[in-house]
Amino acid sequence: MLDAAMGELQERGYAALTMQGIAARAGVGKQTVYRWWQSKAEVTLEAVAEMADEFVAVPDEGTLQADLDAFLAATFHQRGQRPALVGLMAQALLDPEFAARFRDRFLVVRRAVFRSILDRAVERGEVAPDADLDLLMDVVYGVLWYRLMLDHAPVDEELGRRLSRLVAREAAGADRPS
């Protein structure tokens, strides 16, 4: 059913997504979909979270730059997720209860993966003692969400590479005055 939901999202977009459409595409009754999820936002959240868990792993390439390149390339390789992510963010802005579930099931998990990459770099001595790791994560995710929401510039692997260089330099303290 989650594959069916992602297919419907890619084909129709979040606004036109329906539980009936998901059920038809999955070859099940609508009540089966409702048995698992209360709304299109909930099924979309589960589909996107599972896809991220599967395709955006914690790389261990040996350096912060290489880890960030791998992580951000996977994160920014959209696989048709833009309609789903924008729909989830819009729903979260309208519904505080859903916003909490979205934050807990998706945003916090993705941020924890990113943080583990930065923490490993700290252990290897690649990060300056005064580096603001939370701000660096905010910069990356801020760019991602800004571009997704406004659709004014691409969210792609090249953007991931550019941001990974920026974050690695800043984390090491290379861009700060002495």
OpenMM code with the backbone's topology and positions (N, CA, C; nanometers):
from openmm import Vec3, app, unit

residues = "MET LEU ASP ALA ALA MET GLY GLU LEU GLN GLU ARG GLY TYR ALA ALA LEU THR MET GLN GLY ILE ALA ALA ARG ALA GLY VAL GLY LYS GLN THR VAL TYR ARG TRP TRP GLN SER LYS ALA GLU VAL THR LEU GLU ALA VAL ALA GLU MET ALA ASP GLU PHE VAL ALA VAL PRO ASP GLU GLY THR LEU GLN ALA ASP LEU ASP ALA PHE LEU ALA ALA THR PHE HIS GLN ARG GLY GLN ARG PRO ALA LEU VAL GLY LEU MET ALA GLN ALA LEU LEU ASP PRO GLU PHE ALA ALA ARG PHE ARG ASP ARG PHE LEU VAL VAL ARG ARG ALA VAL PHE ARG SER ILE LEU ASP ARG ALA VAL GLU ARG GLY GLU VAL ALA PRO ASP ALA ASP LEU ASP LEU LEU MET ASP VAL VAL TYR GLY VAL LEU TRP TYR ARG LEU MET LEU ASP HIS ALA PRO VAL ASP GLU GLU LEU GLY ARG ARG LEU SER ARG LEU VAL ALA ARG GLU ALA ALA GLY ALA ASP ARG PRO SER".split()
positions = [
    Vec3(0.0817, -0.1195, 0.0000),
    Vec3(0.0000, 0.0000, 0.0000),
    Vec3(0.0861, 0.1260, 0.0000),
    Vec3(0.2028, 0.1181, 0.0641),
    Vec3(0.2900, 0.2355, 0.0662),
    Vec3(0.3451, 0.2653, -0.0727),
    Vec3(0.3779, 0.1607, -0.1481),
    Vec3(0.4214, 0.1813, -0.2870),
    Vec3(0.3089, 0.2436, -0.3691),
    Vec3(0.1874, 0.1983, -0.3444),
    Vec3(0.0718, 0.2542, -0.4150),
    Vec3(0.0551, 0.4018, -0.3801),
    Vec3(0.0734, 0.4357, -0.2537),
    Vec3(0.0619, 0.5757, -0.2117),
    Vec3(0.1674, 0.6613, -0.2810),
    Vec3(0.2918, 0.6126, -0.2867),
    Vec3(0.3969, 0.6896, -0.3533),
    Vec3(0.3684, 0.7026, -0.5027),
    Vec3(0.3170, 0.5981, -0.5639),
    Vec3(0.2812, 0.6054, -0.7054),
    Vec3(0.1729, 0.7086, -0.7311),
    Vec3(0.0709, 0.7085, -0.6469),
    Vec3(-0.0368, 0.8074, -0.6598),
    Vec3(0.0161, 0.9491, -0.6393),
    Vec3(0.1025, 0.9657, -0.5405),
    Vec3(0.1605, 1.0977, -0.5146),
    Vec3(0.2386, 1.1486, -0.6345),
    Vec3(0.3198, 1.0631, -0.6923),
    Vec3(0.4015, 1.1039, -0.8061),
    Vec3(0.3156, 1.1354, -0.9275),
    Vec3(0.2089, 1.0605, -0.9430),
    Vec3(0.1224, 1.0782, -1.0600),
    Vec3(0.0252, 1.1948, -1.0435),
    Vec3(-0.0332, 1.2082, -0.9252),
    Vec3(-0.1417, 1.3047, -0.9048),
    Vec3(-0.1039, 1.4248, -0.8182),
    Vec3(-0.0023, 1.4094, -0.7340),
    Vec3(0.0316, 1.5155, -0.6397),
    Vec3(-0.0434, 1.4975, -0.5089),
    Vec3(0.0019, 1.5676, -0.4071),
    Vec3(-0.0566, 1.5513, -0.2741),
    Vec3(-0.2007, 1.6014, -0.2679),
    Vec3(-0.2286, 1.7142, -0.3301),
    Vec3(-0.3634, 1.7728, -0.3227),
    Vec3(-0.4692, 1.6784, -0.3789),
    Vec3(-0.4361, 1.6045, -0.4843),
    Vec3(-0.5330, 1.5141, -0.5479),
    Vec3(-0.5271, 1.3718, -0.4924),
    Vec3(-0.4379, 1.3460, -0.3991),
    Vec3(-0.4260, 1.2124, -0.3405),
    Vec3(-0.5507, 1.1788, -0.2598),
    Vec3(-0.6029, 1.0573, -0.2783),
    Vec3(-0.7185, 1.0122, -0.2004),
    Vec3(-0.6926, 0.8717, -0.1478),
    Vec3(-0.7593, 0.8394, -0.0402),
    Vec3(-0.7506, 0.7037, 0.0139),
    Vec3(-0.8085, 0.6044, -0.0868),
    Vec3(-0.9133, 0.6454, -0.1578),
    Vec3(-0.9738, 0.5607, -0.2611),
    Vec3(-0.8728, 0.5304, -0.3718),
    Vec3(-0.7992, 0.6323, -0.4151),
    Vec3(-0.6984, 0.6138, -0.5188),
    Vec3(-0.5867, 0.5207, -0.4740),
    Vec3(-0.5439, 0.5353, -0.3498),
    Vec3(-0.4407, 0.4464, -0.2950),
    Vec3(-0.4922, 0.3031, -0.2927),
    Vec3(-0.6154, 0.2862, -0.2453),
    Vec3(-0.6745, 0.1523, -0.2371),
    Vec3(-0.6854, 0.0889, -0.3751),
    Vec3(-0.7343, 0.1646, -0.4717),
    Vec3(-0.7502, 0.1111, -0.6074),
    Vec3(-0.6153, 0.0696, -0.6652),
    Vec3(-0.5172, 0.1537, -0.6469),
    Vec3(-0.3837, 0.1224, -0.7006),
    Vec3(-0.3231, 0.0009, -0.6303),
    Vec3(-0.3505, -0.0153, -0.5017),
    Vec3(-0.2969, -0.1282, -0.4246),
    Vec3(-0.3785, -0.2555, -0.4448),
    Vec3(-0.4980, -0.2419, -0.5040),
    Vec3(-0.5831, -0.3582, -0.5255),
    Vec3(-0.6510, -0.4070, -0.3986),
    Vec3(-0.6816, -0.3137, -0.3089),
    Vec3(-0.7501, -0.3475, -0.1836),
    Vec3(-0.8705, -0.2551, -0.1671),
    Vec3(-0.9549, -0.2856, -0.0719),
    Vec3(-1.0681, -0.1989, -0.0417),
    Vec3(-1.0234, -0.0759, 0.0359),
    Vec3(-1.1001, 0.0316, 0.0219),
    Vec3(-1.0667, 0.1563, 0.0914),
    Vec3(-1.0602, 0.1347, 0.2429),
    Vec3(-1.1485, 0.0490, 0.2947),
    Vec3(-1.1491, 0.0237, 0.4390),
    Vec3(-1.0181, -0.0395, 0.4866),
    Vec3(-0.9509, -0.1137, 0.3984),
    Vec3(-0.8211, -0.1718, 0.4343),
    Vec3(-0.7183, -0.0617, 0.4559),
    Vec3(-0.7192, 0.0388, 0.3717),
    Vec3(-0.6266, 0.1510, 0.3875),
    Vec3(-0.6581, 0.2245, 0.5177),
    Vec3(-0.7869, 0.2501, 0.5432),
    Vec3(-0.8263, 0.3203, 0.6659),
    Vec3(-0.7969, 0.2388, 0.7913),
    Vec3(-0.7899, 0.1084, 0.7791),
    Vec3(-0.7575, 0.0248, 0.8942),
    Vec3(-0.6151, 0.0544, 0.9424),
    Vec3(-0.5271, 0.0895, 0.8493),
    Vec3(-0.3875, 0.1150, 0.8828),
    Vec3(-0.3582, 0.2625, 0.9084),
    Vec3(-0.4236, 0.3517, 0.8341),
    Vec3(-0.3947, 0.4954, 0.8433),
    Vec3(-0.5249, 0.5745, 0.8453),
    Vec3(-0.5269, 0.6819, 0.9226),
    Vec3(-0.6475, 0.7631, 0.9380),
    Vec3(-0.6681, 0.8634, 0.8253),
    Vec3(-0.5605, 0.8996, 0.7563),
    Vec3(-0.5715, 1.0056, 0.6561),
    Vec3(-0.4623, 0.9902, 0.5508),
    Vec3(-0.4767, 1.0664, 0.4443),
    Vec3(-0.3736, 1.0636, 0.3401),
    Vec3(-0.2409, 1.1168, 0.3937),
    Vec3(-0.2470, 1.2100, 0.4873),
    Vec3(-0.1233, 1.2613, 0.5466),
    Vec3(-0.0495, 1.1508, 0.6217),
    Vec3(-0.1231, 1.0683, 0.6937),
    Vec3(-0.0614, 0.9604, 0.7718),
    Vec3(0.0022, 0.8547, 0.6818),
    Vec3(-0.0672, 0.8149, 0.5754),
    Vec3(-0.0106, 0.7140, 0.4855),
    Vec3(0.1088, 0.7726, 0.4101),
    Vec3(0.1017, 0.8987, 0.3738),
    Vec3(0.2134, 0.9645, 0.3063),
    Vec3(0.3345, 0.9718, 0.3985),
    Vec3(0.3119, 1.0086, 0.5229),
    Vec3(0.4207, 1.0150, 0.6198),
    Vec3(0.4893, 0.8796, 0.6328),
    Vec3(0.4119, 0.7746, 0.6457),
    Vec3(0.4695, 0.6406, 0.6601),
    Vec3(0.5483, 0.6011, 0.5353),
    Vec3(0.4949, 0.6308, 0.4188),
    Vec3(0.5632, 0.5958, 0.2938),
    Vec3(0.6956, 0.6709, 0.2806),
    Vec3(0.6943, 0.7993, 0.3077),
    Vec3(0.8153, 0.8808, 0.2957),
    Vec3(0.9183, 0.8395, 0.4010),
    Vec3(0.8737, 0.8157, 0.5231),
    Vec3(0.9663, 0.7761, 0.6296),
    Vec3(1.0317, 0.6418, 0.5984),
    Vec3(0.9534, 0.5465, 0.5505),
    Vec3(1.0107, 0.4158, 0.5168),
    Vec3(1.1082, 0.4266, 0.4011),
    Vec3(1.0757, 0.5095, 0.3034),
    Vec3(1.1658, 0.5277, 0.1900),
    Vec3(1.2973, 0.5906, 0.2368),
    Vec3(1.2891, 0.6896, 0.3229),
    Vec3(1.4106, 0.7534, 0.3748),
    Vec3(1.4922, 0.6547, 0.4573),
    Vec3(1.4253, 0.5757, 0.5405),
    Vec3(1.4966, 0.4763, 0.6207),
    Vec3(1.5708, 0.3772, 0.5316),
    Vec3(1.5098, 0.3415, 0.4198),
    Vec3(1.5683, 0.2423, 0.3297),
    Vec3(1.6812, 0.2998, 0.2441),
    Vec3(1.6623, 0.4192, 0.1913),
    Vec3(1.7556, 0.4720, 0.0916),
    Vec3(1.8568, 0.5730, 0.1444),
    Vec3(1.8350, 0.6272, 0.2635),
    Vec3(1.9277, 0.7272, 0.3170),
    Vec3(1.9911, 0.6699, 0.4433),
    Vec3(2.0942, 0.5900, 0.4223),
    Vec3(2.1621, 0.5217, 0.5320),
    Vec3(2.2682, 0.6121, 0.5946),
    Vec3(2.3294, 0.5624, 0.7006),
    Vec3(2.4392, 0.6335, 0.7653),
    Vec3(2.5688, 0.5860, 0.6998),
    Vec3(2.6278, 0.6691, 0.6150),
    Vec3(2.7510, 0.6265, 0.5486),
    Vec3(2.8702, 0.6309, 0.6440),
    Vec3(2.9693, 0.5497, 0.6173),
    Vec3(3.0949, 0.5549, 0.6917),
    Vec3(3.2078, 0.5429, 0.5905),
    Vec3(3.2377, 0.6555, 0.5272),
    Vec3(3.3370, 0.6595, 0.4197),
    Vec3(3.4759, 0.6978, 0.4706),
    Vec3(3.4873, 0.7302, 0.6001),
    Vec3(3.6185, 0.7579, 0.6576),
    Vec3(3.6504, 0.9035, 0.6843),
    Vec3(3.5807, 0.9949, 0.6158),
    Vec3(3.6011, 1.1381, 0.6410),
    Vec3(3.4657, 1.2074, 0.6438),
    Vec3(3.4623, 1.3224, 0.7089),
    Vec3(3.3380, 1.3986, 0.7140),
    Vec3(3.2922, 1.4359, 0.5740),
    Vec3(3.3838, 1.4854, 0.4920),
    Vec3(3.3470, 1.5261, 0.3559),
    Vec3(3.2854, 1.4098, 0.2782),
    Vec3(3.3481, 1.2935, 0.2831),
    Vec3(3.2971, 1.1777, 0.2087),
    Vec3(3.1638, 1.1297, 0.2661),
    Vec3(3.1517, 1.1296, 0.3988),
    Vec3(3.0251, 1.0891, 0.4612),
    Vec3(2.9128, 1.1848, 0.4225),
    Vec3(2.9413, 1.3146, 0.4269),
    Vec3(2.8398, 1.4136, 0.3895),
    Vec3(2.8040, 1.4035, 0.2422),
    Vec3(2.9044, 1.3826, 0.1571),
    Vec3(2.8749, 1.3651, 0.0141),
    Vec3(2.7755, 1.2511, -0.0063),
    Vec3(2.8014, 1.1375, 0.0568),
    Vec3(2.7142, 1.0205, 0.0402),
    Vec3(2.5761, 1.0455, 0.1007),
    Vec3(2.5727, 1.0998, 0.2214),
    Vec3(2.4458, 1.1226, 0.2905),
    Vec3(2.3594, 1.2253, 0.2181),
    Vec3(2.4195, 1.3376, 0.1806),
    Vec3(2.3404, 1.4427, 0.1169),
    Vec3(2.3027, 1.4065, -0.0262),
    Vec3(2.3867, 1.3328, -0.0960),
    Vec3(2.3479, 1.2865, -0.2299),
    Vec3(2.2243, 1.1982, -0.2197),
    Vec3(2.2223, 1.1081, -0.1223),
    Vec3(2.1054, 1.0212, -0.1037),
    Vec3(1.9845, 1.1017, -0.0567),
    Vec3(2.0068, 1.1963, 0.0334),
    Vec3(1.8975, 1.2792, 0.0843),
    Vec3(1.8364, 1.3639, -0.0266),
    Vec3(1.9209, 1.4208, -0.1116),
    Vec3(1.8730, 1.5130, -0.2134),
    Vec3(1.8342, 1.4447, -0.3435),
    Vec3(1.8590, 1.3158, -0.3548),
    Vec3(1.8112, 1.2413, -0.4718),
    Vec3(1.6628, 1.2161, -0.4477),
    Vec3(1.5777, 1.2937, -0.5115),
    Vec3(1.4366, 1.3023, -0.4744),
    Vec3(1.3531, 1.1773, -0.4964),
    Vec3(1.3809, 1.0995, -0.6003),
    Vec3(1.2982, 0.9825, -0.6298),
    Vec3(1.1488, 1.0182, -0.6322),
    Vec3(1.1169, 1.1357, -0.6823),
    Vec3(0.9769, 1.1753, -0.6941),
    Vec3(0.9085, 1.2099, -0.5637),
    Vec3(0.9856, 1.2435, -0.4610),
    Vec3(0.9259, 1.2694, -0.3300),
    Vec3(0.8790, 1.4128, -0.3087),
    Vec3(0.9122, 1.5053, -0.3971),
    Vec3(0.8770, 1.6449, -0.3732),
    Vec3(0.7300, 1.6649, -0.3388),
    Vec3(0.6345, 1.6107, -0.4173),
    Vec3(0.4937, 1.6334, -0.3812),
    Vec3(0.4600, 1.5820, -0.2413),
    Vec3(0.5174, 1.4694, -0.2047),
    Vec3(0.4899, 1.4130, -0.0726),
    Vec3(0.5466, 1.5015, 0.0376),
    Vec3(0.6713, 1.5436, 0.0230),
    Vec3(0.7343, 1.6252, 0.1265),
    Vec3(0.6666, 1.7605, 0.1418),
    Vec3(0.6340, 1.8232, 0.0309),
    Vec3(0.5654, 1.9525, 0.0368),
    Vec3(0.4263, 1.9351, 0.0984),
    Vec3(0.3565, 1.8294, 0.0609),
    Vec3(0.2249, 1.8021, 0.1188),
    Vec3(0.2316, 1.7789, 0.2683),
    Vec3(0.3327, 1.7040, 0.3117),
    Vec3(0.3482, 1.6784, 0.4550),
    Vec3(0.3778, 1.8067, 0.5314),
    Vec3(0.4639, 1.8899, 0.4758),
    Vec3(0.4956, 2.0158, 0.5429),
    Vec3(0.3718, 2.1053, 0.5498),
    Vec3(0.2963, 2.1120, 0.4423),
    Vec3(0.1738, 2.1928, 0.4423),
    Vec3(0.0754, 2.1409, 0.5466),
    Vec3(0.0575, 2.0101, 0.5520),
    Vec3(-0.0334, 1.9507, 0.6505),
    Vec3(0.0152, 1.9798, 0.7921),
    Vec3(0.1464, 1.9723, 0.8131),
    Vec3(0.2022, 1.9997, 0.9453),
    Vec3(0.1770, 2.1442, 0.9878),
    Vec3(0.1790, 2.2361, 0.8928),
    Vec3(0.1518, 2.3761, 0.9253),
    Vec3(0.0058, 2.3983, 0.9633),
    Vec3(-0.0830, 2.3158, 0.9092),
    Vec3(-0.2263, 2.3299, 0.9353),
    Vec3(-0.2744, 2.2521, 1.0575),
    Vec3(-0.2034, 2.1475, 1.0952),
    Vec3(-0.2506, 2.0550, 1.1982),
    Vec3(-0.1394, 2.0291, 1.3002),
    Vec3(-0.1454, 2.0937, 1.4166),
    Vec3(-0.0391, 2.0779, 1.5165),
    Vec3(-0.0187, 1.9336, 1.5636),
    Vec3(-0.1255, 1.8553, 1.5718),
    Vec3(-0.1099, 1.7154, 1.6130),
    Vec3(-0.0338, 1.6360, 1.5076),
    Vec3(-0.0672, 1.6585, 1.3809),
    Vec3(0.0073, 1.5916, 1.2751),
    Vec3(0.1510, 1.6423, 1.2726),
    Vec3(0.1704, 1.7704, 1.2972),
    Vec3(0.3061, 1.8271, 1.2979),
    Vec3(0.3947, 1.7527, 1.3972),
    Vec3(0.3399, 1.7196, 1.5128),
    Vec3(0.4176, 1.6452, 1.6129),
    Vec3(0.4542, 1.5061, 1.5611),
    Vec3(0.3600, 1.4388, 1.4955),
    Vec3(0.3896, 1.3055, 1.4400),
    Vec3(0.4919, 1.3152, 1.3269),
    Vec3(0.4777, 1.4153, 1.2419),
    Vec3(0.5717, 1.4372, 1.1318),
    Vec3(0.7124, 1.4632, 1.1867),
    Vec3(0.7191, 1.5474, 1.2867),
    Vec3(0.8480, 1.5782, 1.3493),
    Vec3(0.9105, 1.4515, 1.4089),
    Vec3(0.8303, 1.3760, 1.4862),
    Vec3(0.8838, 1.2587, 1.5553),
    Vec3(0.9182, 1.1438, 1.4610),
    Vec3(0.8336, 1.1181, 1.3634),
    Vec3(0.8535, 1.0017, 1.2758),
    Vec3(0.9519, 1.0283, 1.1630),
    Vec3(0.9635, 1.1533, 1.1194),
    Vec3(1.0475, 1.1809, 1.0038),
    Vec3(1.1610, 1.2789, 1.0340),
    Vec3(1.1269, 1.3989, 1.0767),
    Vec3(1.2284, 1.5033, 1.0904),
    Vec3(1.3334, 1.4699, 1.1962),
    Vec3(1.2901, 1.4259, 1.3131),
    Vec3(1.3844, 1.3933, 1.4202),
    Vec3(1.4739, 1.2763, 1.3800),
    Vec3(1.4175, 1.1785, 1.3131),
    Vec3(1.4945, 1.0613, 1.2699),
    Vec3(1.6010, 1.1017, 1.1688),
    Vec3(1.5626, 1.1816, 1.0687),
    Vec3(1.6596, 1.2232, 0.9668),
    Vec3(1.7695, 1.3095, 1.0292),
    Vec3(1.7315, 1.3955, 1.1217),
    Vec3(1.8301, 1.4815, 1.1878),
    Vec3(1.9262, 1.3982, 1.2735),
    Vec3(1.8764, 1.2935, 1.3371),
    Vec3(1.9623, 1.2067, 1.4190),
    Vec3(2.0665, 1.1354, 1.3332),
    Vec3(2.0271, 1.0955, 1.2130),
    Vec3(2.1228, 1.0329, 1.1217),
    Vec3(2.2328, 1.1334, 1.0869),
    Vec3(2.1936, 1.2535, 1.0517),
    Vec3(2.2896, 1.3596, 1.0187),
    Vec3(2.3820, 1.3845, 1.1384),
    Vec3(2.3237, 1.3945, 1.2567),
    Vec3(2.4029, 1.4217, 1.3777),
    Vec3(2.5049, 1.3107, 1.4028),
    Vec3(2.4675, 1.1862, 1.3761),
    Vec3(2.5614, 1.0758, 1.3980),
    Vec3(2.6834, 1.0886, 1.3064),
    Vec3(2.6626, 1.1395, 1.1864),
    Vec3(2.7744, 1.1631, 1.0938),
    Vec3(2.8667, 1.2711, 1.1506),
    Vec3(2.8078, 1.3787, 1.1998),
    Vec3(2.8875, 1.4870, 1.2580),
    Vec3(2.9588, 1.4416, 1.3850),
    Vec3(2.8898, 1.3643, 1.4690),
    Vec3(2.9519, 1.3154, 1.5928),
    Vec3(3.0718, 1.2254, 1.5634),
    Vec3(3.0602, 1.1427, 1.4624),
    Vec3(3.1721, 1.0558, 1.4246),
    Vec3(3.2911, 1.1415, 1.3779),
    Vec3(3.2627, 1.2497, 1.3063),
    Vec3(3.3696, 1.3401, 1.2625),
    Vec3(3.4350, 1.4097, 1.3819),
    Vec3(3.3563, 1.4415, 1.4844),
    Vec3(3.4123, 1.4988, 1.6074),
    Vec3(3.5112, 1.3993, 1.6680),
    Vec3(3.4716, 1.2719, 1.6759),
    Vec3(3.5589, 1.1681, 1.7322),
    Vec3(3.6882, 1.1532, 1.6523),
    Vec3(3.6823, 1.1748, 1.5214),
    Vec3(3.8020, 1.1637, 1.4367),
    Vec3(3.8866, 1.2907, 1.4403),
    Vec3(3.8379, 1.3951, 1.5082),
    Vec3(3.9134, 1.5194, 1.5175),
    Vec3(3.8985, 1.6103, 1.3968),
    Vec3(3.7942, 1.5906, 1.3172),
    Vec3(3.7739, 1.6714, 1.1966),
    Vec3(3.6917, 1.7972, 1.2219),
    Vec3(3.6410, 1.8130, 1.3431),
    Vec3(3.5495, 1.9230, 1.3736),
    Vec3(3.6126, 2.0132, 1.4792),
    Vec3(3.6091, 2.1429, 1.4531),
    Vec3(3.6622, 2.2405, 1.5489),
    Vec3(3.5803, 2.2353, 1.6776),
    Vec3(3.6459, 2.2587, 1.7915),
    Vec3(3.5741, 2.2506, 1.9195),
    Vec3(3.4567, 2.3471, 1.9305),
    Vec3(3.4641, 2.4599, 1.8618),
    Vec3(3.3575, 2.5600, 1.8729),
    Vec3(3.2547, 2.5511, 1.7597),
    Vec3(3.2590, 2.4456, 1.6807),
    Vec3(3.1639, 2.4319, 1.5688),
    Vec3(3.0216, 2.4163, 1.6223),
    Vec3(2.9299, 2.4875, 1.5621),
    Vec3(2.7881, 2.4813, 1.5994),
    Vec3(2.7198, 2.3777, 1.5092),
    Vec3(2.7182, 2.2534, 1.5542),
    Vec3(2.6674, 2.1437, 1.4720),
    Vec3(2.5179, 2.1565, 1.4444),
    Vec3(2.4433, 2.2067, 1.5411),
    Vec3(2.2991, 2.2251, 1.5180),
    Vec3(2.2739, 2.3278, 1.4083),
    Vec3(2.3512, 2.4353, 1.4092),
    Vec3(2.3360, 2.5367, 1.3049),
    Vec3(2.3722, 2.4792, 1.1678),
    Vec3(2.4762, 2.3984, 1.1609),
    Vec3(2.5146, 2.3381, 1.0331),
    Vec3(2.4033, 2.2485, 0.9794),
    Vec3(2.3401, 2.1720, 1.0671),
    Vec3(2.2276, 2.0894, 1.0222),
    Vec3(2.1112, 2.1770, 0.9775),
    Vec3(2.0860, 2.2855, 1.0508),
    Vec3(1.9785, 2.3773, 1.0124),
    Vec3(2.0035, 2.4393, 0.8752),
    Vec3(2.1287, 2.4723, 0.8461),
    Vec3(2.1623, 2.5298, 0.7153),
    Vec3(2.1257, 2.4309, 0.6050),
    Vec3(2.1672, 2.3068, 0.6202),
    Vec3(2.1401, 2.2059, 0.5172),
    Vec3(1.9904, 2.1832, 0.5018),
    Vec3(1.9220, 2.1568, 0.6132),
    Vec3(1.7785, 2.1295, 0.6027),
    Vec3(1.6996, 2.2544, 0.5660),
    Vec3(1.7478, 2.3711, 0.6060),
    Vec3(1.6817, 2.4949, 0.5656),
    Vec3(1.6841, 2.5134, 0.4150),
    Vec3(1.7990, 2.4885, 0.3542),
    Vec3(1.8101, 2.4976, 0.2084),
    Vec3(1.7190, 2.3941, 0.1429),
    Vec3(1.7213, 2.2723, 0.1941),
    Vec3(1.6368, 2.1664, 0.1374),
    Vec3(1.4895, 2.2071, 0.1390),
    Vec3(1.4382, 2.2444, 0.2562),
    Vec3(1.2958, 2.2766, 0.2669),
    Vec3(1.2609, 2.4031, 0.1891),
    Vec3(1.3477, 2.5027, 0.1903),
    Vec3(1.3226, 2.6261, 0.1154),
    Vec3(1.3076, 2.5947, -0.0330),
    Vec3(1.3991, 2.5166, -0.0864),
    Vec3(1.3918, 2.4836, -0.2290),
    Vec3(1.2732, 2.3930, -0.2605),
    Vec3(1.2412, 2.3016, -0.1718),
    Vec3(1.1241, 2.2168, -0.1952),
    Vec3(0.9962, 2.2999, -0.1966),
    Vec3(0.9834, 2.3890, -0.1002),
    Vec3(0.8597, 2.4656, -0.0875),
    Vec3(0.8429, 2.5670, -0.2010),
    Vec3(0.9502, 2.6346, -0.2406),
    Vec3(0.9384, 2.7385, -0.3429),
    Vec3(0.9628, 2.6875, -0.4839),
    Vec3(1.0283, 2.5743, -0.4963),
    Vec3(1.0548, 2.5115, -0.6264),
    Vec3(1.1220, 2.6086, -0.7235),
    Vec3(1.2110, 2.6918, -0.6714),
    Vec3(1.2780, 2.7928, -0.7540),
    Vec3(1.4151, 2.7478, -0.8038),
    Vec3(1.4694, 2.6432, -0.7438),
    Vec3(1.6015, 2.5934, -0.7819),
    Vec3(1.6040, 2.4440, -0.7517),
    Vec3(1.6908, 2.3712, -0.8194),
    Vec3(1.6887, 2.2258, -0.8031),
    Vec3(1.7341, 2.1783, -0.6651),
    Vec3(1.6769, 2.0674, -0.6248),
    Vec3(1.7232, 1.9912, -0.5095),
    Vec3(1.7780, 1.8628, -0.5700),
    Vec3(1.9100, 1.8583, -0.5828),
    Vec3(1.9705, 1.7444, -0.6513),
    Vec3(2.1039, 1.7079, -0.5865),
    Vec3(2.1682, 1.6089, -0.6432),
    Vec3(2.2933, 1.5611, -0.5861),
    Vec3(2.4030, 1.6673, -0.5908),
    Vec3(2.4022, 1.7530, -0.6921),
    Vec3(2.5013, 1.8615, -0.6988),
    Vec3(2.4829, 1.9572, -0.5814),
    Vec3(2.3600, 1.9896, -0.5478),
    Vec3(2.3352, 2.0734, -0.4302),
    Vec3(2.3886, 2.0032, -0.3058),
    Vec3(2.3657, 1.8742, -0.2956),
    Vec3(2.4186, 1.7979, -0.1826),
    Vec3(2.5698, 1.8087, -0.1726),
    Vec3(2.6392, 1.7962, -0.2851),
    Vec3(2.7863, 1.8074, -0.2855),
    Vec3(2.8313, 1.9474, -0.2424),
    Vec3(2.7638, 2.0493, -0.2936),
    Vec3(2.8015, 2.1863, -0.2577),
    Vec3(2.7806, 2.2120, -0.1084),
    Vec3(2.6692, 2.1653, -0.0558),
    Vec3(2.6435, 2.1836, 0.0871),
    Vec3(2.7386, 2.1005, 0.1725),
    Vec3(2.7745, 1.9815, 0.1264),
    Vec3(2.8669, 1.8994, 0.2056),
    Vec3(3.0032, 1.9679, 0.2162),
    Vec3(3.0486, 2.0315, 0.1084),
    Vec3(3.1756, 2.1052, 0.1145),
    Vec3(3.1649, 2.2225, 0.2120),
    Vec3(3.0548, 2.2953, 0.2035),
    Vec3(3.0338, 2.4099, 0.2920),
    Vec3(3.0327, 2.3653, 0.4385),
    Vec3(2.9583, 2.2597, 0.4688),
    Vec3(2.9472, 2.2113, 0.6066),
    Vec3(3.0813, 2.1582, 0.6563),
    Vec3(3.1515, 2.0818, 0.5741),
    Vec3(3.2808, 2.0263, 0.6163),
    Vec3(3.3812, 2.1378, 0.6455),
    Vec3(3.3850, 2.2402, 0.5598),
    Vec3(3.4765, 2.3534, 0.5830),
    Vec3(3.4406, 2.4267, 0.7120),
    Vec3(3.3136, 2.4556, 0.7280),
    Vec3(3.2703, 2.5294, 0.8473),
    Vec3(3.2911, 2.4455, 0.9732),
    Vec3(3.2624, 2.3180, 0.9671),
    Vec3(3.2806, 2.2306, 1.0835),
    Vec3(3.4271, 2.2270, 1.1265),
    Vec3(3.5164, 2.2289, 1.0286),
    Vec3(3.6601, 2.2257, 1.0585),
    Vec3(3.7122, 2.3612, 1.1052),
    Vec3(3.6306, 2.4649, 1.0898),
    Vec3(3.6720, 2.5991, 1.1297),
    Vec3(3.7470, 2.6733, 1.0211),
    Vec3(3.7463, 2.6192, 0.8997),
    Vec3(3.8245, 2.6774, 0.7901),
    Vec3(3.7745, 2.8139, 0.7461),
    Vec3(3.6473, 2.8413, 0.7630),
    Vec3(3.5912, 2.9672, 0.7133),
    Vec3(3.5798, 3.0745, 0.8215),
    Vec3(3.6285, 3.0446, 0.9416),
    Vec3(3.6181, 3.1425, 1.0495),
    Vec3(3.7465, 3.2231, 1.0619),
    Vec3(3.7345, 3.3525, 1.0930),
    Vec3(3.8563, 3.4335, 1.1114),
    Vec3(3.9355, 3.3841, 1.2324),
    Vec3(4.0685, 3.3966, 1.2241),
    Vec3(4.1506, 3.3519, 1.3377),
    Vec3(4.1627, 3.4576, 1.4438),
] * unit.nanometer
topology = app.Topology()
chain = topology.addChain("A")
for resn in residues:
    res = topology.addResidue(resn, chain)
    for name in ("N", "CA", "C"):
        topology.addAtom(name, app.Element.getBySymbol(name[0]), res)
